[in-house]
């Protein structure tokens, strides 16, 4: 988590876990409070594409 940053503003991301298995996040989201964007995590893969793409 320390190396991940918001692709829009480079702010810190807050992790919210919906489903976890063996210490791995399966579903959830990453949220940037600085620019108010949320990025989904699906099948353990974070989608960090900027929202306008």
Beta strands, then each sheet from edge to edge (+ up, - down):
strand 1: 14-21
strand 2: 24-32
strand 3: 37-42
strand 4: 45-46
sheet 1: 1+ 2- 3+ 4-
end
